[in-house]
Amino acid sequence: MPYVLAFKDCRDIGWTVRDEEEVGELEAEFLGISLGEPEHRKPAVITTDIFEISILYGSFSIHKGEDLNLEIAELETEVLVSQATAV
């Protein structure tokens, strides 16, 4: 059964590539997660074999269920996309 990790009131999202050769892969092996501390005190860190992402967040929740599209819509979360600029 799928789960959704919902981070709300995010102030900073950092992305670090760990394996340049695997960046184009569609799946990554999950290695671990640290939820840090809410209220922007300590970022959550999600680590895979290809990348690591850190999220400085206000609050966090986990949603489980068959109809995750409905649950995601109910979160009223604004999605921000960050694109790196090539130099």
Number of C-alpha atoms within 10 A of each C-alpha: 5 9 11 14 11 14 18 19 15 18 11 11 15 12 13 11 14 14 11 9 9 14 13 8 8 6 11 13 10 13 11 11 14 12 15 15 15 17 14 17 11 16 23 21 18 17 19 17 15 20 18 18 16 20 21 24 24 17 14 16 10 9 13 12 12 10 9 14 10 10 14 14 9 9 13 9 12 9 7 8 5 9 6 5 5 4 3
